Amino acid sequence: MTTTPAVDAHYDYVIIGAGSGNSIPTEDFDDKSIAIVEKDKFGGTCMNVGCIPTKMYVYAADVALAARESERLNISTEYHGADWSGIVDRVFANRIDKIAEGGEAYRRGDETPNITVYDQHASFVGPKTIKTGQGAEEKVISGDTIIVATGSRPSIPPVIADSGVPYHTNEDIMRLPEQPKRLAILGGGFIAMEFAHVFEALGTEVTVVNRSPLLRPIDSDISERFNKLAAERYTTHVGRLVTEFSGDENEVTLTLDDGTEITADALLVATGRTPNGDQMNLDAAGIEMREDGRIKVDEFGRTTAEGVWALGDVSSPFQLKHVANAETRKVRHNILNPDDMEPMPHDLVPSAIFTHPQIAAVGLTEELARSAGFDLTVKVQNYGDVAYGWAMEDDTGIVKLIADKKSGRLLGAHFMGPQAATLIQQVITIMAFDLDVRTVATKQYWIHPALPEVTENALLGLEFNED
């Protein structure tokens, strides 16, 4: 029989994870005792190894690529290569690391005297009771309410993990001491394609290996076009599996199932992410998990254990920072207002892939919309058909809108091209407020000749049934 160890400290709230979870405490909690447990850096994946630093690299890559391709605009420029160590210092030493350190210092400081920080790994030892650290550093704490926000980690296929061959993930690839001349990337999702763009634009020879088409889950029109563009820019091996790995810190070799050998200076593994709940001994707390590894929560964010909540990558169906932030706001509200709880905000979740061309989407793909039985009207609009597209000499960008022909309701929107993540925001508004797209294009001005005209033309190109 397992007994719960003696508790060293009890709190009103225990928050495990200082990414989005660190935003739970507001002035509403000033009179409550709170423990924040974070074994890594404050700010979580997004701040330290994810969306924020990667976009700083992406922006540098965009500038480098624009310089390299300027001849198509009759501009003569040269790209001489990246000061890799300078980029690393600018992103991390000068900004990211300082913010992470400042976030932890703030929680440890006099500004939040009701908050205690624990910096060791947390695992449950009983209902609403966790152990942090080991040996002399071991502490057992409990709370009236527990919020689990421990995020996710890179998924590493066993064939790689067991090979002994050095590899990198998003968590360390941006801090390499030197920019690799040759980089092999295993994977074809968001992370893989963003880093493929970053390294190739900065001058690295990039080879991508993936068992299925690149960015397979997105709308097929976007995916097919992107795969063609990617094959022109990178060496791609799509539909292939790696059967053997060999190498050391200086060079790695991948052998594919068709006999192809790929040699590179470094290997980036970007084959998805695993929720961290499996590292927390959840059974001891009565917390159940789903088959896909996420903590099971109800529509309000409550786990199967009374008084325990979960949010973000550890439980959410969307591994996106803006979703984790939105879930944080809902969990905070629901904890403070148990008689007026609000469901998790999982409707019309948009996403963007900061590769090249940039990609953004919201709502249904055409395939999903058809399978749902809608009578569709679909419009694919080229960037190059509007004036600003001419200015950019763009011949790859498209906007694809999917709407219900009967109601005028926009069901999905998919952008690929410059500023896609920005352009789609207006379409997100259309969908969020359930506006009738039959009138959206004509009841407002669209600045000419700005790039949003590509959205205007796509809306005007949708065909609807006459009343």
C-alpha positions in Angstrom: 0.0 0.0 0.0 1.4 3.4 -1.0 1.1 6.2 1.5 1.3 9.9 0.7 4.4 11.5 2.2 4.2 14.3 4.7 3.5 17.7 3.2 6.1 20.4 3.6 3.8 23.3 2.5 0.1 23.8 1.5 -1.2 26.4 -0.9 -4.5 27.7 -2.1 -3.2 27.2 -5.7 -0.4 25.1 -7.2 0.4 25.9 -10.8 2.7 23.4 -12.6 4.3 25.0 -15.6 5.3 28.7 -16.1 4.4 29.1 -19.7 0.8 30.2 -20.1 0.2 28.9 -16.6 2.3 31.8 -15.3 -0.5 34.1 -16.5 -3.1 32.5 -14.1 -2.3 34.8 -11.1 -3.9 38.2 -11.5 -4.9 40.8 -8.8 -7.9 38.5 -8.1 -5.4 36.1 -6.5 -3.4 38.6 -4.4 -4.9 37.3 -1.2 -4.2 33.6 -2.1 -1.1 31.6 -1.4 0.3 30.3 -4.7 3.1 27.9 -5.7 4.5 27.9 -9.2 6.5 24.9 -10.2 8.8 25.2 -13.2 11.8 22.9 -13.8 13.0 24.8 -16.9 12.8 28.5 -17.9 9.9 30.7 -17.3 7.9 31.5 -20.4 7.6 27.9 -21.6 8.1 26.5 -25.0 6.8 29.6 -26.9 9.2 32.1 -25.2 12.3 29.9 -25.0 12.4 27.4 -27.8 9.3 28.0 -29.9 7.2 30.6 -31.5 9.0 33.8 -30.4 12.7 33.0 -31.1 11.8 31.0 -34.2 10.1 34.0 -35.7 13.1 36.2 -35.0 15.1 33.7 -37.0 12.4 33.5 -39.7 12.4 37.3 -40.1 16.2 37.2 -40.7 15.7 34.4 -43.2 13.0 36.4 -45.0 15.4 39.3 -45.4 18.2 37.1 -46.6 16.0 35.4 -49.1 14.6 38.7 -50.4 18.2 39.9 -51.0 19.1 36.7 -52.8 16.0 36.9 -55.0 16.0 40.6 -55.7 17.1 40.3 -59.3 13.5 39.5 -60.3 12.7 43.1 -59.3 15.6 44.4 -61.3 17.5 45.1 -58.1 21.1 44.0 -57.8 21.9 42.9 -54.2 24.2 40.2 -52.8 23.8 37.9 -49.8 27.2 37.2 -48.3 26.0 34.9 -45.5 24.8 35.1 -41.9 26.7 36.0 -38.8 25.3 33.0 -37.0 26.8 33.7 -33.6 25.6 37.2 -33.9 22.0 36.1 -34.6 22.1 33.6 -31.7 23.3 36.4 -29.3 20.8 38.9 -30.6 17.9 36.5 -30.2 18.8 34.8 -26.9 21.4 36.7 -24.9 20.0 40.1 -25.8 16.3 39.3 -25.5 14.8 35.9 -24.9 17.0 34.8 -22.0 16.6 38.1 -20.3 12.8 38.0 -20.5 12.8 34.4 -19.1 15.1 35.3 -16.3 13.1 38.5 -15.6 9.8 36.6 -15.4 11.2 34.2 -12.8 12.8 37.0 -10.8 9.5 38.9 -10.8 7.6 35.9 -9.3 10.4 35.4 -6.7 10.5 39.1 -5.9 8.6 41.5 -3.5 6.0 42.3 -6.2 4.3 39.0 -5.7 4.9 38.1 -2.0 2.1 35.5 -2.1 3.9 33.4 -4.7 6.5 30.8 -4.0 8.6 29.4 -6.9 9.8 25.8 -7.1 12.4 25.0 -9.8 12.4 21.2 -9.8 10.4 18.6 -11.7 6.9 18.0 -10.4 5.1 14.6 -10.1 2.0 13.6 -8.2 2.3 11.5 -5.1 -1.4 11.7 -4.1 -4.6 13.6 -4.7 -3.7 17.3 -5.1 -0.3 16.5 -3.8 3.0 16.7 -5.7 6.7 16.1 -5.1 9.3 18.4 -6.5 13.0 17.6 -6.7 14.9 14.7 -5.3 17.2 14.0 -2.3 18.0 17.0 -0.2 16.0 19.2 -2.6 12.8 17.2 -2.4 9.7 19.0 -1.3 6.2 17.8 -1.0 3.5 20.4 -1.5 -0.3 20.3 -1.8 -3.0 22.7 -2.9 -6.7 23.2 -2.7 -6.6 23.8 -6.5 -4.0 22.5 -8.9 -3.5 23.8 -12.5 -1.4 21.5 -14.8 0.2 23.5 -17.6 3.3 21.5 -18.3 3.2 21.7 -22.1 4.8 19.3 -24.5 8.2 18.1 -25.7 9.7 16.9 -29.0 8.7 13.4 -30.1 11.7 11.3 -31.0 11.1 8.1 -32.9 12.7 5.1 -31.1 14.8 4.2 -34.2 16.6 7.6 -33.7 16.6 7.6 -29.9 18.1 4.1 -29.8 20.7 4.7 -32.5 23.1 6.8 -30.4 23.4 9.2 -33.3 23.5 12.9 -32.2 20.4 14.8 -33.2 18.8 18.2 -32.6 15.3 19.4 -32.0 13.7 22.8 -31.9 14.9 23.1 -28.3 18.6 23.4 -29.2 18.9 23.8 -33.0 18.8 27.6 -32.7 21.7 27.7 -30.3 24.2 25.7 -32.4 27.7 27.1 -32.0 28.1 27.1 -35.8 25.6 27.2 -38.7 25.8 23.8 -40.4 26.7 23.7 -44.1 24.4 20.7 -44.6 21.3 20.0 -42.5 19.0 16.9 -42.7 15.5 17.4 -41.4 13.3 14.5 -40.5 9.7 15.5 -40.6 7.3 17.5 -42.7 5.1 19.6 -40.4 5.1 23.1 -39.1 8.4 23.0 -37.2 10.2 21.1 -40.0 9.1 23.6 -42.7 9.9 26.7 -40.7 13.4 25.5 -39.9 13.9 24.4 -43.5 13.2 27.9 -44.6 15.4 29.5 -41.9 18.5 27.4 -42.6 18.2 27.3 -46.4 17.7 31.1 -46.6 20.7 31.7 -44.4 22.9 29.5 -46.7 22.6 25.9 -45.4 22.0 23.1 -47.8 18.8 21.5 -46.6 17.5 18.0 -47.2 14.0 17.0 -45.9 12.9 13.5 -45.4 9.2 12.7 -44.6 7.1 9.6 -44.8 4.1 11.6 -46.3 3.7 14.8 -48.3 4.9 18.0 -46.6 2.3 19.8 -44.5 -0.2 17.0 -45.3 -3.0 18.1 -42.9 -3.6 21.4 -44.6 -6.0 22.0 -47.5 -4.9 20.0 -50.5 -4.7 22.9 -52.9 -2.2 24.7 -50.6 -0.3 21.5 -49.7 0.1 20.5 -53.4 1.4 23.9 -54.4 3.7 24.1 -51.4 5.2 20.6 -52.0 6.1 21.7 -55.6 7.8 24.8 -54.3 9.6 23.0 -51.5 11.0 20.4 -54.0 12.5 23.3 -56.1 14.2 24.8 -53.1 15.2 21.8 -50.9 16.3 18.3 -51.6 13.1 16.4 -50.6 12.5 12.7 -50.1 8.8 12.4 -49.6 7.1 9.1 -48.9 10.4 7.7 -47.6 11.4 6.1 -44.2 14.8 6.1 -42.6 16.0 2.6 -42.0 19.5 3.3 -40.5 21.3 6.1 -38.8 25.1 6.5 -38.3 27.5 9.2 -37.5 28.9 11.4 -34.8 29.0 15.1 -33.7 30.7 16.1 -36.9 28.6 14.2 -39.5 25.5 12.0 -39.7 24.3 9.6 -42.4 20.7 8.6 -43.0 19.9 5.5 -45.1 16.4 5.5 -46.6 14.2 2.6 -47.4 15.0 3.0 -51.1 18.7 2.7 -50.5 19.4 6.5 -50.7 22.1 7.8 -48.4 22.0 11.3 -47.0 25.0 12.8 -45.3 24.8 16.1 -43.4 26.6 18.0 -40.7 23.6 17.9 -38.4 20.2 16.2 -38.1 17.1 18.0 -37.0 14.2 15.8 -35.7 10.9 17.5 -36.1 8.4 14.7 -36.1 5.8 16.1 -33.7 5.4 16.9 -30.0 4.3 14.7 -27.1 2.2 16.1 -24.1 4.2 16.0 -20.9 1.5 14.5 -18.7 3.1 11.0 -18.9 6.0 12.3 -16.9 3.9 13.4 -13.9 2.6 10.1 -12.3 -0.9 11.2 -12.9 -2.5 7.9 -11.7 -1.5 8.9 -8.1 -3.8 11.9 -8.4 -6.6 10.2 -10.1 -6.0 12.1 -13.3 -6.9 10.2 -16.5 -5.2 10.6 -19.9 -6.6 10.2 -23.4 -5.3 7.6 -25.8 -3.2 10.3 -27.7 -1.3 11.2 -24.5 -3.2 14.3 -23.5 -4.7 14.8 -20.1 -8.4 14.3 -20.2 -10.4 17.4 -19.5 -14.0 18.4 -19.8 -15.3 21.3 -21.7 -14.4 23.7 -18.9 -10.8 22.5 -18.4 -11.5 20.2 -15.4 -9.5 16.9 -15.2 -11.0 13.7 -13.8 -9.6 14.6 -10.4 -11.6 17.1 -8.3 -9.9 20.4 -7.9 -7.4 19.7 -10.7 -7.4 21.6 -14.0 -5.3 21.4 -17.1 -4.6 23.7 -20.0 -2.2 24.2 -23.0 -0.3 21.5 -24.9 -0.6 19.0 -22.0 -4.4 18.7 -22.6 -5.5 20.8 -25.5 -6.3 19.5 -29.0 -4.4 22.5 -30.4 -0.7 22.9 -29.8 -0.8 26.7 -30.4 0.3 29.5 -28.0 -2.8 31.6 -28.7 -5.0 28.7 -27.8 -3.1 28.1 -24.6 -3.5 31.8 -23.7 -7.2 31.6 -24.4 -7.6 28.5 -22.3 -5.7 30.2 -19.5 -8.2 33.0 -19.5 -11.1 30.5 -19.4 -9.6 28.3 -16.6 -9.0 31.5 -14.6 -12.6 32.6 -15.0 -14.0 29.1 -14.2 -11.9 28.8 -11.1 -13.1 32.2 -9.9 -16.7 31.7 -11.0 -17.7 28.1 -10.4 -21.4 28.9 -10.9 -20.8 30.7 -14.2 -18.3 28.6 -16.1 -17.4 29.1 -19.7 -16.3 26.4 -22.2 -12.8 26.2 -23.6 -12.5 28.4 -26.7 -12.0 25.8 -29.4 -14.1 27.2 -32.2 -12.6 28.7 -35.4 -8.9 28.3 -34.2 -6.6 29.9 -36.8 -3.0 28.8 -37.4 0.0 30.1 -39.4 3.1 28.4 -40.6 6.0 30.9 -40.9 7.8 29.1 -43.7 8.2 30.4 -47.2 5.7 31.0 -48.7 4.0 31.9 -45.5 0.8 29.9 -44.8 -2.3 30.6 -42.7 -5.6 28.9 -42.3 -8.9 29.0 -40.3 -12.0 26.8 -40.5 -12.5 23.8 -42.7 -10.5 22.5 -45.6 -12.5 21.9 -48.7 -12.3 18.1 -48.1 -13.8 18.4 -44.6 -16.4 20.9 -45.8 -17.6 18.5 -48.5 -17.6 15.5 -46.2 -19.8 17.5 -43.8 -22.4 17.8 -46.5 -22.3 21.5 -47.3 -23.2 22.8 -50.8 -20.0 24.7 -51.4 -18.8 27.6 -53.4 -15.0 27.8 -53.6 -12.7 30.5 -55.0 -9.0 30.4 -55.5 -7.5 33.8 -56.0 -4.0 34.5 -57.1 -1.9 37.2 -55.4 -0.6 38.0 -58.8 -4.0 39.1 -60.1 -4.0 42.2 -57.9 -1.9 45.3 -58.2 0.3 44.8 -55.1 0.9 41.2 -56.3 2.2 42.8 -59.5 4.5 45.0 -57.5 5.9 41.9 -55.7 6.1 40.0 -59.0 4.4 37.2 -57.0 3.5 34.1 -59.0 3.0 31.6 -56.2 0.6 33.2 -53.6 -3.0 32.2 -53.5 -6.1 32.7 -51.3 -8.7 29.9 -51.1 -12.1 30.7 -49.6 -14.7 28.0 -49.0 -18.3 29.1 -48.3 -21.8 27.6 -48.0 -23.6 28.5 -51.2 -27.0 28.7 -49.5 -26.4 30.7 -46.4 -23.4 32.9 -47.4 -21.5 31.6 -44.4 -17.7 31.4 -44.8 -16.6 27.9 -43.8 -12.8 28.0 -44.3 -10.0 30.3 -45.5 -6.5 29.3 -46.6 -3.8 31.8 -47.5 -0.3 31.0 -48.9 2.0 33.9 -49.8 3.5 37.1 -48.4 1.8 38.4 -45.2 -0.5 35.4 -45.1 -0.7 35.4 -41.3 -1.7 39.0 -41.3 -4.1 39.0 -44.3 -6.1 36.1 -42.8 -7.0 38.2 -39.7 -9.8 40.0 -41.5 -11.3 36.7 -42.6 -11.1 35.4 -39.0 -13.2 38.4 -38.0 -15.8 37.5 -40.7 -16.1 34.0 -39.4 -16.0 34.8 -35.7 -18.9 37.3 -36.1 -20.7 35.0 -38.6 -20.9 37.8 -41.2 -22.6 37.1 -44.6 -19.8 37.0 -47.1 -22.2 38.0 -49.9 -22.1 41.5 -48.5 -18.7 41.7 -46.7 -16.8 42.6 -49.9 -19.1 45.4 -50.9 -20.0 47.1 -47.6 -16.6 48.3 -46.8 -13.7 50.0 -48.5 -10.6 48.0 -49.5 -7.6 50.3 -49.8 -6.2 50.3 -53.4 -3.7 49.0 -54.3 -3.0 47.3 -50.9 -2.5 43.6 -50.7 -5.9 42.9 -48.9 -7.5 43.4 -52.3 -6.6 39.7 -52.9 -9.1 38.9 -50.2 -11.6 41.3 -51.6 -11.4 39.6 -55.0 -11.6 36.2 -53.5 -14.8 37.2 -51.7 -16.3 38.7 -54.9 -15.4 35.5 -56.8 -17.6 33.2 -54.6 -20.8 32.2 -56.4 -24.0 31.9 -54.5 -27.5 30.8 -55.1 -30.0 33.5 -56.0 -32.8 34.0 -53.4 
